[in-house]
C-alpha cells in the first residue's frame, strides 16, 4: 500500500519528468570488472596475483610435482601470461649438506598462479659458487 509520501514523490516525478535512476551494478559484476585490466590493445586480461604469492605458489607447486624440498626462489619476473620464477630445489640430500645436489628450475605460472610448465636449467652442488664472467 502506498503512503502519502510515496504518492507525493510519484506525482512530483510525473510533473518534472524525472525517472527513477537505474539500480547500481551488482557487486559480483563490479568485482569482475575490478579484476580485469586493460591489456593495451583494447582487450582485457585477468590481473596477476601479487609477486609474493606467485613466489610461494611457484615453489609449492614445483615441490609437489618433483617431490623435492624447495630451497629458495632466486628470481620472479612478470610476463604477458603471468609470472616466470627460478626455483632452487634440493634434488639429492647429502652429508655434509654443502655436497647436496641442487636443481634450478624455471617455472611458468599464469596470472592466477597456476603452474603452466617448468624446466630444469641447471644442476649443481649446494656449496658451488658461480664464477663471474
N, C-alpha and C positions, 0 to 999 in steps of 0.2 A: 504494500500500500504506500502510495507516495505521500510525503509530508508536505506541509505548506512551503517549506524552504526548497524542497525538490521541485515543486511546481513553479516557484518563482524563478529558479535557475533555468528551467526548461523554457519558460516564457521569455526570459532575458536572451537566451541563445537564439531563439526564433527571431526576435526583434533585431538583434545585432548581426545575425548571420554567422555567428561563431559555431564551429563544430567541436565536438569532443576530440581531444588530441589522442593520437594512437598510443596504445599502451607501450611501455618501454620494452626493448627486446628481452627475450627470455634469458635468464642468467647463463644457462648452458650454451646458448648461441653466442653470447658475448665472450664467454671463456674460450670458445672455439676460435673466435676471431682473434682474441688476445694471444693464443698460442701460435698463430700463423704470422709470418713476417713476409714483407716484400722481398723477392729474390733479385730485384734489379731489372728483370725482363717483363715486369707487369704481372707475373705469376706470383704464387705464394709457395712457401715451403714451411714445414714444421720447424719450430725453434729448437735449438740444441739444448741438451741437458747441460748444466754448469760443468766447467772443466774439472773441478774436484770430484764430482760424481762420475764423470767419464773416466777419470783415472782409476777410481775404485772398481767400477764396472769392468774395465779392461782387464785388470789384474784378477778379479774374481772369476770372470768367465773363462779366461785362459787357464787358470789354475784348475778349474773344474774339468775342462777338456783334456788337459795333459796329465792330470793327477799329480802335479808337482807344486811345490811351495813357491809362490812369487816372492822375490826378494825386494824388488823395487820397481817403480815406473820411472824410466830415465828421461822420457820426453812425452809430451802430449801436444798435438797440433790440430787446429780446426781444418776441416776440408769442406768441399761443397756438399758432400753427403753426410758429414757428421764430424768424426774425430779419427785421428791416427795416433796410436800410442806405441812406444817401445817399452816392453816389459821384460825385466830380468828375472829368470826363473832358475831355481836350483834343480838341475836335472839328475845329478848323482851326488849324494851326500857322502863326504869322506872325512876322515880324521887325520890331521887337523883340518878344520873347515876351510882353510886357505887353499886346500887342494881339491875342494868340491868342484864338480863340473857345472858350469853355468851355461844357460842359453839365453840369447837375446832375441825376442820375438817382436815383429811388427804386427800390430793388431789394428784392424779397421772396424770402426763402430758407426752405426747410423746415428742420426740426430737424437734419438731417444736412448742411446747407449747399448743397443743390441749388437752383438758380435756379428759382423758380416764375413770376416775372414782373418787369417793370420798366416805368418810365415816366419821360420827361424832365419835370422840374418847373420848370426854369429854364435860360435860355441867356444868357451874359454875356461881356464882355471880361475876360481874366485880371486886368488891372490895376484893375478896377472894385471899389469898396468899397461894401458895403451901407450904406444910410442908416439911422440909428437913428430909431425912431418913438416 
